[in-house]
Amino acid sequence: MWADGDDIRWVPVGDVGEVRMGKQLSPASRAAAGQMPYLRVANVHEGRISYEDVNHMGFSVGEKKAYGLQPGDILLNEGQESLTMVGRSAIYGSEPGAYCFQNTLIRFRSNALVLPEYAQAVFVSWRRSGVFASIAEKTSISHLGGSRFARLQFPLLPLDCQRRIVEALDAVGHVKSAVDASVAKLRRLRGGLLAELAIYGRRRLADFVVHGPQNGLYKPAESYGYSGLPIVRINSFSGGPSDLTRGLLRVTASSVEERRYGLFIGDLIINRVNTPGLVGKATVVSDLREPTLFESNMMRCKVDAEKIVPKFLEAWMSTSVVKSHFAGRTKSAVSQASINGADVLSCPIPSADMEEQRNFLSRLNAIDARIDAETAELAKLRTLKQGLADDLLSGSVRVGPLA
């Protein structure tokens, strides 16, 4: 347990570390001498810094000293369109002085009173609980502000207590990382299984369709609400297995519209109008609790269940082969793209027989079941870590040294 007297002292953030805004990007800096890679909002995710998409600008010798990053520095997003993402933070862990940072970020460099890992745990808790949002300047872009951040009251504990809190959070984090790695491995295994379908010859989707493609129902905005029949929209599914039994808006529709645009289990739905990367996303209707319609920016195909298993088709429609097919046939407009019925009917489909399809699905379902189980475990671990962090940082739970 913590020793007597290890109570939290509340002190300004600026008393436990240096708070500095980054260098402002300007046209002159883009061409200036002393070009250096710098980090910006796009590089800083919660608990992780991405070094893959890094820009450059000029820094003088003095600026390199002022804005150069050191291991243990914490970078926080100073400005964000989303208020809840203001203050998103991560610890810099690359080489000393290898990167600088832009003024869209705030750097916190802890002094001898605070462990960087403990400080970052506090900042994560503040972002989640809305502390950063409460002090942010709210315009079209929400700004945390270096001076406002520096005045926040920080929960200062003795270093040994900070270390034990970090150890407790790390213990949960290590388990989470192991589960993350397991999920990533399973997803690679799933991708490899889908790639096995390349051994089959190809037919056209038209060979398996008994009706369609049929465009969905158009209704003006005032027809949507919380009464009437549920309707599937382009944001109702992301491609692959989907739950179309809840969370749908409703529309008023006639009995004729219900018969014409009503969905049935086994129907294939394909997004025909969207941003370019999302055109062609597809799902199969697997469950319905009540009569359900589909919207005009998608198409419905009824397939011959004696020739192709709908769930096999759904799995295939998420592959790179299908995405490439639709990408090559997309018609572009302002901020939108579209495909037509001919594009859908010409989509290549593996010529596996029904037994081969079912065998493939059996293997795929086994992998998906493991992914679902691991993903559920990840959700529990995230909740556990968040709750543990809040309890430890508030002092309502105290821990002794870990064995």
Backbone torsions as a table, in degrees:
resi	resn	phi	psi	omega
1	MET	NA	160.5	175.1
2	TRP	-65.3	147.4	179.2
3	ALA	-73.4	160.1	176.7
4	ASP	-59.4	141.1	178.6
5	GLY	90.8	-1.9	-179.2
6	ASP	-85.1	44.9	-178.9
7	ASP	-80.2	156.0	178.7
8	ILE	-70.0	134.3	168.8
9	ARG	-107.6	133.2	-178.6
10	TRP	-98.4	118.0	-177.7
11	VAL	-134.3	155.4	177.9
12	PRO	-60.4	144.2	176.7
13	VAL	-52.2	-39.0	-178.8
14	GLY	-64.3	-15.5	178.1
15	ASP	-85.0	-16.0	-177.1
16	VAL	-112.4	7.4	177.8
17	GLY	177.9	166.3	178.0
18	GLU	-85.6	131.1	176.9
19	VAL	-109.8	122.9	-178.0
20	ARG	-139.4	136.9	171.2
21	MET	-83.0	153.9	-178.7
22	GLY	-81.6	-177.7	-178.5
23	LYS	-80.8	138.3	179.2
24	GLN	-77.0	134.2	177.3
25	LEU	-76.2	137.1	178.3
26	SER	-142.4	160.5	177.4
27	PRO	-55.9	-38.4	-179.5
28	ALA	-65.1	-37.1	-177.3
29	SER	-69.4	-23.6	-179.6
30	ARG	-65.7	-31.2	-176.6
31	ALA	-110.0	0.9	-175.6
32	ALA	-70.2	160.9	175.9
33	ALA	-68.2	165.7	178.4
34	GLY	72.2	40.4	-179.6
35	GLN	-59.9	132.2	-179.4
36	MET	-137.3	145.7	171.8
37	PRO	-69.3	140.8	177.7
38	TYR	-132.2	151.6	178.8
39	LEU	-96.3	148.4	-179.5
40	ARG	-137.7	-176.3	-176.3
41	VAL	-53.0	-41.5	-176.6
42	ALA	-62.3	-19.3	-178.0
43	ASN	-90.7	-17.5	-172.0
44	VAL	-105.9	108.6	175.2
45	HIS	-107.5	166.2	-177.6
46	GLU	-67.4	116.5	178.3
47	GLY	78.9	5.7	-176.1
48	ARG	-154.7	137.3	174.5
49	ILE	-111.9	130.6	177.2
50	SER	-97.7	128.1	179.4
51	TYR	-107.3	14.9	-173.1
52	GLU	-82.8	-33.8	-176.8
53	ASP	-121.7	82.1	-172.5
54	VAL	-115.8	132.0	177.3
55	ASN	-93.5	170.3	-178.8
56	HIS	-127.7	149.1	168.0
57	MET	-153.8	169.4	-175.9
58	GLY	-80.6	137.4	175.5
59	PHE	-130.5	131.1	174.8
60	SER	-72.5	172.8	178.8
61	VAL	-58.8	-43.9	179.1
62	GLY	-65.9	-38.1	179.6
63	GLU	-68.7	-36.4	177.1
64	LYS	-61.4	-37.4	178.0
65	LYS	-69.2	-39.5	-177.1
66	ALA	-74.9	-39.3	-172.5
67	TYR	-106.9	-1.1	177.8
68	GLY	-68.7	140.4	-176.2
69	LEU	-94.0	146.2	178.3
70	GLN	-121.6	148.0	176.6
71	PRO	-53.4	133.4	-177.8
72	GLY	100.0	-15.7	174.5
73	ASP	-63.8	141.4	176.6
74	ILE	-107.1	127.5	176.7
75	LEU	-104.7	132.7	179.1
76	LEU	-122.4	139.3	176.2
77	ASN	-66.8	117.4	-179.3
78	GLU	-80.0	-37.4	-178.3
79	GLY	-130.4	138.7	-179.8
80	GLN	-148.8	147.2	171.9
81	GLU	-66.9	-38.2	178.6
82	SER	-88.7	119.8	-178.8
83	LEU	-59.2	-34.9	-177.4
84	THR	-70.5	-15.9	-179.4
85	MET	-96.9	-4.8	176.0
86	VAL	-61.8	131.2	-179.8
87	GLY	88.8	4.5	175.3
88	ARG	-55.7	135.1	-167.8
89	SER	-139.5	158.9	176.0
90	ALA	-156.9	156.2	179.5
91	ILE	-93.3	129.8	177.1
92	TYR	-71.6	132.3	-177.5
93	GLY	-133.4	14.0	179.7
94	SER	-87.8	-166.9	-175.8
95	GLU	-67.1	147.2	177.4
96	PRO	-59.7	129.4	176.3
97	GLY	72.6	4.6	-177.8
98	ALA	-73.8	-24.9	-179.0
99	TYR	-134.5	150.0	168.1
100	CYS	-109.2	-170.6	-178.6
101	PHE	-144.9	150.5	-176.6
102	GLN	-88.4	166.4	-177.8
103	ASN	-76.6	3.0	169.7
104	THR	-78.8	-3.6	179.5
105	LEU	-122.2	152.5	170.5
106	ILE	-110.7	134.6	175.1
107	ARG	-103.1	130.8	171.9
108	PHE	-112.7	119.9	178.0
109	ARG	-114.7	107.5	-172.7
110	SER	-68.1	149.8	173.8
111	ASN	-94.7	-166.5	-173.5
112	ALA	-68.4	-9.4	-177.7
113	LEU	-83.3	-16.9	-169.2
114	VAL	-136.3	135.8	171.0
115	LEU	-78.6	133.8	179.1
116	PRO	-54.5	-39.9	-177.9
117	GLU	-65.4	-35.8	177.1
118	TYR	-69.5	-44.3	179.5
119	ALA	-59.6	-42.4	-179.0
120	GLN	-66.2	-35.2	175.5
121	ALA	-61.6	-38.9	176.8
122	VAL	-64.1	-44.0	-177.5
123	PHE	-66.3	-38.0	176.4
124	VAL	-62.5	-43.2	178.8
125	SER	-63.2	-40.1	179.0
126	TRP	-63.9	-41.6	179.5
127	ARG	-63.8	-46.7	-177.9
128	ARG	-63.6	-38.8	-174.3
129	SER	-85.8	-3.4	175.7
130	GLY	90.6	8.9	178.4
131	VAL	-62.6	-47.3	179.5
132	PHE	-63.4	-42.7	-179.7
133	ALA	-61.0	-33.1	-176.2
134	SER	-70.7	-24.3	-178.8
135	ILE	-106.7	-5.0	-176.7
136	ALA	-69.0	145.3	172.4
137	GLU	-80.3	122.3	-169.2
138	LYS	-104.1	105.0	171.9
139	THR	-125.6	-150.1	175.3
140	SER	-63.7	-30.8	170.7
141	ILE	-117.5	129.6	179.6
142	SER	-83.3	131.9	-176.4
143	HIS	-117.1	131.2	178.1
144	LEU	-73.8	-48.2	179.7
145	GLY	85.1	122.6	-177.9
146	GLY	-62.6	-42.3	-177.5
147	SER	-69.5	-39.5	177.5
148	ARG	-64.4	-42.6	177.5
149	PHE	-60.5	-43.0	-177.1
150	ALA	-65.0	-23.7	-178.9
151	ARG	-88.2	-10.9	178.5
152	LEU	-59.0	145.1	-178.6
153	GLN	-83.6	119.5	-173.2
154	PHE	-98.5	136.9	179.6
155	PRO	-81.2	94.1	-176.4
156	LEU	-87.2	126.3	176.3
157	LEU	-121.8	161.1	173.0
158	PRO	-58.3	152.6	-174.2
159	LEU	-59.1	-37.4	-179.0
160	ASP	-66.5	-33.8	176.7
161	CYS	-70.1	-41.9	175.8
162	GLN	-57.6	-43.5	-177.2
163	ARG	-63.2	-40.1	-179.5
164	ARG	-68.3	-36.9	176.3
165	ILE	-63.4	-44.8	178.9
166	VAL	-61.5	-41.5	179.2
167	GLU	-62.3	-42.1	-179.4
168	ALA	-65.0	-43.5	179.0
169	LEU	-67.8	-37.5	178.8
170	ASP	-65.3	-35.0	-179.8
171	ALA	-60.7	-43.5	176.5
172	VAL	-68.8	-39.2	-179.6
173	GLY	-62.0	-37.4	179.2
174	HIS	-64.6	-40.7	177.5
175	VAL	-64.2	-43.5	178.6
176	LYS	-60.7	-41.4	179.9
177	SER	-63.0	-38.8	179.2
178	ALA	-65.1	-40.5	178.5
179	VAL	-68.9	-39.3	175.6
180	ASP	-56.0	-46.2	-179.3
181	ALA	-64.2	-37.2	178.5
182	SER	-65.4	-41.9	178.4
183	VAL	-63.8	-42.9	179.4
184	ALA	-61.4	-40.0	178.2
185	LYS	-64.5	-42.3	178.9
186	LEU	-64.4	-37.8	178.9
187	ARG	-66.7	-37.1	175.6
188	ARG	-65.3	-39.6	177.6
189	LEU	-62.9	-40.3	178.2
190	ARG	-63.5	-43.4	178.0
191	GLY	-62.2	-38.7	177.7
192	GLY	-65.1	-37.0	178.2
193	LEU	-65.1	-43.7	177.7
194	LEU	-63.2	-34.0	179.9
195	ALA	-65.8	-24.1	179.1
196	GLU	-63.7	-21.5	180.0
197	LEU	-67.4	-10.8	179.6
198	ALA	-66.6	-17.0	-178.3
199	ILE	-72.0	-18.2	-176.7
200	TYR	-86.8	151.0	170.0
201	GLY	-66.8	171.6	-175.3
202	ARG	-118.6	141.1	169.7
203	ARG	-118.5	-179.8	178.5
204	ARG	-99.6	149.2	177.7
205	LEU	-56.9	-30.1	179.1
206	ALA	-55.6	-29.4	-179.3
207	ASP	-69.1	-15.1	-175.3
208	PHE	-115.5	-2.9	-175.4
209	VAL	-97.1	129.6	177.6
210	VAL	-101.2	-16.7	176.2
211	HIS	-157.4	132.9	177.8
212	GLY	109.1	-176.6	6.6
213	PRO	-71.1	141.4	-179.9
214	GLN	-120.3	127.9	176.0
215	ASN	-69.9	151.8	-176.6
216	GLY	-84.4	-167.2	-172.7
217	LEU	-86.2	129.5	171.9
218	TYR	-95.8	131.0	174.8
219	LYS	-137.0	139.2	176.6
220	PRO	-65.1	159.5	-173.8
221	ALA	-56.0	-35.5	-176.8
222	GLU	-69.4	-11.7	178.7
223	SER	-80.1	-14.7	-177.3
224	TYR	-87.0	147.1	179.1
225	GLY	177.2	-142.5	-175.6
226	TYR	-116.3	12.9	175.7
227	SER	-130.4	163.1	-176.4
228	GLY	98.5	-152.8	-177.8
229	LEU	-98.4	143.7	175.4
230	PRO	-65.9	145.9	-179.1
231	ILE	-132.6	133.3	178.5
232	VAL	-80.4	127.7	179.9
233	ARG	-116.6	174.9	-174.5
234	ILE	-66.3	-23.0	177.7
235	ASN	-94.0	10.0	179.4
236	SER	-83.1	-14.7	178.9
237	PHE	-149.0	153.7	-177.5
238	SER	-110.2	1.4	-175.8
239	GLY	106.5	133.8	-174.7
240	GLY	87.2	-164.8	-177.1
241	PRO	-56.6	135.5	-176.9
242	SER	-141.2	150.6	174.3
243	ASP	-99.3	107.4	-178.6
244	LEU	-104.1	23.2	-177.3
245	THR	-102.8	-4.7	-178.3
246	ARG	-153.3	163.0	177.2
247	GLY	75.7	13.4	-178.6
248	LEU	-95.9	144.0	169.1
249	LEU	-70.5	165.1	-178.9
250	ARG	-122.1	155.1	178.0
251	VAL	-134.5	153.6	171.6
252	THR	-81.5	130.3	-176.8
253	ALA	-143.6	148.7	178.7
254	SER	-80.2	168.1	177.9
255	SER	-64.7	-33.3	177.0
256	VAL	-65.3	-43.5	178.6
257	GLU	-65.3	-36.8	178.5
258	GLU	-63.0	-42.0	179.6
259	ARG	-68.8	-39.1	-175.6
260	ARG	-76.2	-37.0	-172.8
261	TYR	-113.8	12.9	178.2
262	GLY	-76.5	138.7	-179.7
263	LEU	-87.5	156.3	175.3
264	PHE	-131.6	152.9	177.4
265	ILE	-60.7	133.1	-177.3
266	GLY	99.6	-12.5	177.3
267	ASP	-65.7	142.1	173.3
268	LEU	-98.8	125.2	178.1
269	ILE	-109.7	130.6	-178.9
270	ILE	-126.3	130.2	178.3
271	ASN	-72.4	120.1	-176.8
272	ARG	-102.4	-19.0	179.0
273	VAL	-134.0	124.7	178.4
274	ASN	-173.5	-170.9	170.2
275	THR	-66.5	154.8	-171.1
276	PRO	-51.7	-40.9	-176.6
277	GLY	-72.9	-13.0	-175.8
278	LEU	-109.1	-8.8	176.3
279	VAL	-63.5	134.3	179.2
280	GLY	93.8	-4.9	176.2
281	LYS	-62.9	144.8	-170.6
282	ALA	-141.4	155.8	173.8
283	THR	-148.4	160.1	175.7
284	VAL	-110.2	135.9	177.5
285	VAL	-69.7	115.1	-176.7
286	SER	-109.8	-16.1	-178.8
287	ASP	-157.6	139.7	175.1
288	LEU	-137.0	136.0	178.2
289	ARG	-102.6	-18.1	-179.7
290	GLU	-159.0	166.5	177.8
291	PRO	-54.1	130.5	-174.6
292	THR	-134.4	138.4	-177.1
293	LEU	-105.2	171.8	174.7
294	PHE	-131.3	147.7	-169.4
295	GLU	-83.4	166.4	-172.0
296	SER	-71.5	-18.1	-178.9
297	ASN	-88.5	18.7	173.8
298	MET	-139.5	165.7	178.6
299	MET	-121.1	150.3	178.6
300	ARG	-117.3	132.9	174.1
301	CYS	-119.7	134.0	170.5
302	LYS	-98.4	123.2	-174.6
303	VAL	-104.1	159.0	179.2
304	ASP	-81.7	105.2	-176.6
305	ALA	-68.5	-8.3	175.5
306	GLU	-88.8	-9.9	179.0
307	LYS	-110.3	-29.2	-177.6
308	ILE	-148.0	137.9	176.8
309	VAL	-79.1	122.0	-176.3
310	PRO	-51.9	-39.9	-179.2
311	LYS	-69.5	-29.4	173.4
312	PHE	-64.9	-43.3	178.4
313	LEU	-63.1	-42.9	179.2
314	GLU	-58.6	-45.0	179.6
315	ALA	-62.4	-43.5	-178.5
316	TRP	-64.9	-34.9	-175.6
317	MET	-67.3	-11.0	178.8
318	SER	-96.8	3.7	-175.9
319	THR	-82.3	163.6	179.9
320	SER	-64.4	-28.0	179.2
321	VAL	-62.1	-46.4	-179.3
322	VAL	-69.4	-42.5	179.3
323	LYS	-61.0	-39.8	177.6
324	SER	-65.2	-40.0	179.2
325	HIS	-58.6	-49.5	-178.0
326	PHE	-71.7	-34.9	178.6
327	ALA	-60.5	-34.7	-179.4
328	GLY	-77.9	-9.4	-177.1
329	ARG	-120.1	5.4	-177.7
330	THR	-69.5	135.9	174.4
331	LYS	-100.8	121.8	-173.8
332	SER	-92.7	145.2	171.9
333	ALA	-137.4	-172.7	-178.5
334	VAL	-65.2	114.5	178.0
335	SER	60.6	4.8	-179.4
336	GLN	-137.2	162.9	175.5
337	ALA	-141.5	162.3	-177.6
338	SER	-149.3	159.7	171.0
339	ILE	-128.4	163.5	-179.7
340	ASN	-119.4	-179.1	-177.0
341	GLY	-61.6	-37.2	179.0
342	ALA	-64.3	-37.3	177.2
343	ASP	-62.4	-39.4	-179.9
344	VAL	-68.9	-47.6	-176.8
345	LEU	-65.1	-26.1	179.9
346	SER	-88.1	1.8	-178.9
347	CYS	-60.5	130.4	-178.9
348	PRO	-72.2	136.9	-178.1
349	ILE	-130.3	136.2	178.2
350	PRO	-61.0	143.2	-177.6
351	SER	-92.5	39.3	177.3
352	ALA	-72.5	143.3	177.9
353	ASP	-78.6	174.1	-172.6
354	MET	-60.6	-40.4	179.9
355	GLU	-65.1	-41.7	178.4
356	GLU	-65.0	-38.3	177.3
357	GLN	-62.2	-45.4	-178.4
358	ARG	-66.3	-39.6	177.2
359	ASN	-62.4	-42.7	177.7
360	PHE	-60.9	-46.2	-179.3
361	LEU	-63.0	-36.1	178.6
362	SER	-61.1	-43.3	178.9
363	ARG	-69.3	-40.5	-179.8
364	LEU	-65.6	-42.1	-179.4
365	ASN	-64.0	-34.2	178.2
366	ALA	-64.8	-41.8	177.9
367	ILE	-66.9	-44.2	-179.0
368	ASP	-62.7	-36.0	178.4
369	ALA	-63.9	-39.2	178.0
370	ARG	-68.4	-40.0	177.7
371	ILE	-62.4	-43.7	179.4
372	ASP	-61.3	-41.8	-179.3
373	ALA	-65.9	-43.7	179.9
374	GLU	-67.5	-37.9	179.2
375	THR	-65.5	-39.6	176.6
376	ALA	-63.2	-38.6	177.8
377	GLU	-64.9	-39.2	177.5
378	LEU	-60.9	-43.2	179.6
379	ALA	-60.7	-41.0	178.2
380	LYS	-64.1	-41.0	-179.0
381	LEU	-67.5	-37.6	177.1
382	ARG	-62.8	-44.2	179.5
383	THR	-63.8	-42.6	179.3
384	LEU	-61.3	-45.3	-178.0
385	LYS	-66.3	-41.1	179.5
386	GLN	-63.8	-45.2	179.2
387	GLY	-64.7	-40.4	179.3
388	LEU	-64.1	-43.6	179.4
389	ALA	-59.9	-46.2	-179.4
390	ASP	-61.7	-42.3	-179.0
391	ASP	-67.4	-43.0	-178.2
392	LEU	-67.7	-42.4	-176.6
393	LEU	-71.8	-27.0	177.4
394	SER	-83.7	-15.5	-178.2
395	GLY	86.7	1.4	-179.5
396	SER	-72.1	-21.5	171.8
397	VAL	-125.7	134.4	-179.5
398	ARG	-124.1	146.1	-176.9
399	VAL	-125.7	148.7	170.8
400	GLY	-89.8	177.3	178.2
401	PRO	-58.2	140.7	177.9
402	LEU	-80.4	144.3	-179.3
403	ALA	-68.9	NA	NA
